[in-house]
Amino acid sequence: MKDEQKRSDELNLNLSLTTPGEAESVDKIQTLDEAMTFELKHHEDLSLADEKKLRRRISNKLAARRSRFRKLTHKNKLEQNFKDLQDEIALVGSKIKNMKNYNDKLRVENEMLRERLNNITDKATQATAKIEEVKLELQMLKMNLAKAQEYQHYMKIGGESFDFYNHDELESAPEIDINQYLNLDDDM
């Protein structure tokens, strides 16, 4: 009951305070002195105690207005930051998608190059093995030729002329440049 009486005794203040939804600048917020001057013009019959209460109420209302304005400004700033971050997320998301596609392409290309390298390596290994076979065969041929020349020389020394080769086979065989094979070791 005391509260109701207090409320009825309170002065009806007309501060023309703005709501937080309105976008106001800090310059438009009334100062305490301006608000007091305005209220005193409308309520000239105030006592000193009532004036102190009025000053305190006006001060509180102005502080609340400034607080609402700061809150609104902070909210707007947060909303703008949120929108900026959403835009950045969308941009980074598309970049990530592009990089994943590029990465997939590089993986496919890498796999193809590995297969190609394996094929080339296999061919090189086969060619090396073939070269080794040919070298061994050439060494055997050199040894056989040396033995044949030594045997032929031995036969000539003994006074007999012995023909080591079968003439029929030699005529049908293709002609081979022995020097080419004899110098093969030097090239490799």
C-alpha contacts under 8 A as a table, 3 or more apart, distances in Angstrom:
res1	aa1	res2	aa2	distance
1	M	4	E	5.19
1	M	5	Q	6.38
2	K	5	Q	5.06
2	K	6	K	6.10
3	D	6	K	4.97
3	D	7	R	6.14
4	E	7	R	5.12
4	E	8	S	6.32
5	Q	8	S	5.21
5	Q	9	D	6.22
6	K	9	D	5.05
6	K	10	E	6.23
7	R	10	E	5.22
8	S	11	L	7.86
11	L	54	L	7.80
13	L	39	E	7.15
14	N	39	E	7.19
15	L	35	A	6.72
15	L	39	E	7.55
15	L	58	I	7.76
17	L	61	K	7.97
17	L	65	R	7.16
18	T	22	E	6.66
18	T	65	R	7.40
19	T	22	E	5.75
19	T	65	R	7.87
20	P	23	A	7.40
20	P	65	R	7.62
20	P	68	R	5.52
20	P	69	F	6.18
20	P	72	L	6.53
21	G	72	L	7.60
23	A	69	F	7.98
24	E	28	K	6.59
24	E	29	I	7.77
24	E	69	F	7.41
25	S	28	K	5.60
25	S	29	I	7.20
26	V	29	I	5.53
26	V	66	R	7.93
26	V	69	F	8.00
27	D	30	Q	7.96
29	I	62	L	7.74
29	I	65	R	7.85
29	I	66	R	7.52
30	Q	34	E	6.09
30	Q	35	A	6.27
30	Q	62	L	7.30
31	T	34	E	5.25
31	T	35	A	6.26
31	T	62	L	7.54
32	L	35	A	5.21
32	L	36	M	6.03
32	L	55	R	7.62
32	L	58	I	6.77
32	L	59	S	6.05
32	L	62	L	7.26
33	D	36	M	5.04
33	D	37	T	6.06
34	E	37	T	5.16
34	E	38	F	6.20
35	A	38	F	5.07
35	A	39	E	6.18
35	A	58	I	6.95
36	M	39	E	5.12
36	M	40	L	5.93
36	M	54	L	7.83
36	M	55	R	6.60
36	M	58	I	7.30
37	T	40	L	5.17
37	T	41	K	6.25
38	F	41	K	5.39
38	F	42	H	6.82
39	E	42	H	5.24
39	E	43	H	6.12
40	L	43	H	4.97
40	L	44	E	5.49
40	L	46	L	7.82
41	K	44	E	5.93
43	H	46	L	6.29
46	L	50	D	5.78
46	L	51	E	6.08
47	S	50	D	5.14
47	S	51	E	6.04
48	L	51	E	4.93
48	L	52	K	6.26
49	A	52	K	5.11
49	A	53	K	6.31
50	D	53	K	5.01
50	D	54	L	5.93
51	E	54	L	4.89
51	E	55	R	5.96
52	K	55	R	4.97
52	K	56	R	6.15
53	K	56	R	5.07
53	K	57	R	6.11
54	L	57	R	5.09
54	L	58	I	6.01
55	R	58	I	5.15
55	R	59	S	5.96
56	R	59	S	5.00
56	R	60	N	6.10
57	R	60	N	5.05
57	R	61	K	6.09
58	I	61	K	5.03
58	I	62	L	6.04
59	S	62	L	5.16
59	S	63	A	6.09
60	N	63	A	5.04
60	N	64	A	6.08
61	K	64	A	4.97
61	K	65	R	6.12
62	L	65	R	4.93
62	L	66	R	6.18
63	A	66	R	5.09
63	A	67	S	6.06
64	A	67	S	4.94
64	A	68	R	6.08
65	R	68	R	5.07
65	R	69	F	6.11
66	R	69	F	4.98
66	R	70	R	6.12
67	S	70	R	5.10
67	S	71	K	6.02
68	R	71	K	4.96
68	R	72	L	6.03
69	F	72	L	5.06
69	F	73	T	6.07
70	R	73	T	5.02
70	R	74	H	5.97
71	K	74	H	5.06
71	K	75	K	6.03
72	L	75	K	4.99
72	L	76	N	6.13
73	T	76	N	5.15
73	T	77	K	6.13
74	H	77	K	5.04
74	H	78	L	6.12
75	K	78	L	5.07
75	K	79	E	6.15
76	N	79	E	5.05
76	N	80	Q	6.18
77	K	80	Q	5.13
77	K	81	N	6.16
78	L	81	N	4.98
78	L	82	F	6.03
79	E	82	F	4.94
79	E	83	K	6.22
80	Q	83	K	5.09
80	Q	84	D	6.13
81	N	84	D	5.02
81	N	85	L	6.03
82	F	85	L	5.10
82	F	86	Q	6.12
83	K	86	Q	5.05
83	K	87	D	6.24
84	D	87	D	5.14
84	D	88	E	6.17
85	L	88	E	4.92
85	L	89	I	5.99
86	Q	89	I	5.00
86	Q	90	A	6.20
87	D	90	A	5.13
87	D	91	L	6.20
88	E	91	L	5.00
88	E	92	V	5.98
89	I	92	V	5.11
89	I	93	G	5.80
90	A	93	G	4.99
90	A	94	S	6.27
91	L	94	S	5.30
91	L	95	K	6.30
92	V	95	K	4.92
92	V	96	I	6.05
93	G	96	I	5.06
93	G	97	K	6.20
94	S	97	K	5.00
94	S	98	N	6.18
95	K	98	N	5.06
95	K	99	M	6.08
96	I	99	M	5.02
96	I	100	K	6.08
97	K	100	K	5.10
97	K	101	N	6.30
98	N	101	N	5.12
98	N	102	Y	6.15
99	M	102	Y	4.94
99	M	103	N	5.91
100	K	103	N	4.92
100	K	104	D	6.12
101	N	104	D	5.08
101	N	105	K	6.28
102	Y	105	K	5.07
102	Y	106	L	6.19
103	N	106	L	5.04
103	N	107	R	6.18
104	D	107	R	5.07
104	D	108	V	6.32
105	K	108	V	5.18
105	K	109	E	6.15
106	L	109	E	4.99
106	L	110	N	5.87
107	R	110	N	4.94
107	R	111	E	6.13
108	V	111	E	5.14
108	V	112	M	6.28
109	E	112	M	5.09
109	E	113	L	6.15
110	N	113	L	5.08
110	N	114	R	6.12
111	E	114	R	5.04
111	E	115	E	6.26
112	M	115	E	5.16
112	M	116	R	6.20
113	L	116	R	4.94
113	L	117	L	6.01
114	R	117	L	4.96
114	R	118	N	6.05
115	E	118	N	5.03
115	E	119	N	6.17
116	R	119	N	5.08
116	R	120	I	6.17
117	L	120	I	5.06
117	L	121	T	5.93
118	N	121	T	4.96
118	N	122	D	6.01
119	N	122	D	5.07
119	N	123	K	6.17
120	I	123	K	5.05
120	I	124	A	6.03
121	T	124	A	4.98
121	T	125	T	6.05
122	D	125	T	5.06
122	D	126	Q	6.14
123	K	126	Q	5.04
123	K	127	A	6.04
124	A	127	A	4.98
124	A	128	T	6.02
125	T	128	T	5.04
125	T	129	A	6.12
126	Q	129	A	5.04
126	Q	130	K	6.11
127	A	130	K	4.97
127	A	131	I	6.10
128	T	131	I	5.02
128	T	132	E	6.19
129	A	132	E	5.07
129	A	133	E	6.24
130	K	133	E	5.02
130	K	134	V	6.19
131	I	134	V	5.02
131	I	135	K	6.06
132	E	135	K	4.99
132	E	136	L	6.16
133	E	136	L	5.16
133	E	137	E	6.10
134	V	137	E	4.95
134	V	138	L	5.93
135	K	138	L	4.92
135	K	139	Q	6.10
135	K	185	D	7.69
136	L	139	Q	5.05
136	L	140	M	6.22
137	E	140	M	5.07
137	E	141	L	6.12
138	L	141	L	4.91
138	L	142	K	6.04
138	L	181	Y	6.76
138	L	182	L	7.87
139	Q	142	K	5.00
139	Q	143	M	6.11
140	M	143	M	5.06
140	M	144	N	6.04
141	L	144	N	4.99
141	L	145	L	5.95
142	K	145	L	4.99
142	K	146	A	6.00
142	K	182	L	7.40
143	M	146	A	5.06
143	M	147	K	6.09
144	N	147	K	5.04
144	N	148	A	5.99
145	L	148	A	4.97
145	L	149	Q	6.00
146	A	149	Q	5.10
146	A	150	E	5.98
147	K	150	E	5.00
147	K	151	Y	5.91
148	A	151	Y	5.01
148	A	152	Q	5.95
148	A	164	F	7.17
149	Q	152	Q	5.01
149	Q	153	H	5.98
150	E	153	H	5.02
150	E	154	Y	6.02
151	Y	154	Y	4.92
151	Y	155	M	6.09
152	Q	155	M	5.01
152	Q	156	K	6.28
152	Q	162	F	6.74
152	Q	163	D	7.45
152	Q	164	F	6.88
153	H	156	K	5.13
153	H	157	I	6.25
154	Y	157	I	5.11
154	Y	158	G	6.26
155	M	158	G	5.10
155	M	159	G	6.63
155	M	160	E	5.64
155	M	161	S	6.22
155	M	162	F	6.21
156	K	159	G	5.26
156	K	160	E	5.53
156	K	161	S	5.51
156	K	162	F	7.34
157	I	160	E	7.42
163	D	166	N	7.67
165	Y	169	E	7.97
165	Y	170	L	7.36
166	N	169	E	5.59
166	N	170	L	6.47
167	H	170	L	5.08
167	H	171	E	6.33
168	D	171	E	5.46
168	D	172	S	6.75
169	E	172	S	5.39
169	E	173	A	6.11
170	L	173	A	5.17
170	L	174	P	7.96
171	E	174	P	7.89
177	D	180	Q	5.57
177	D	181	Y	7.24
178	I	181	Y	5.31
178	I	182	L	6.13
179	N	182	L	4.83
179	N	183	N	6.05
180	Q	183	N	5.54
180	Q	184	L	6.43
181	Y	184	L	5.09
182	L	185	D	7.08
183	N	186	D	5.42
183	N	187	D	6.92
184	L	187	D	5.41
184	L	188	M	6.67
185	D	188	M	5.39
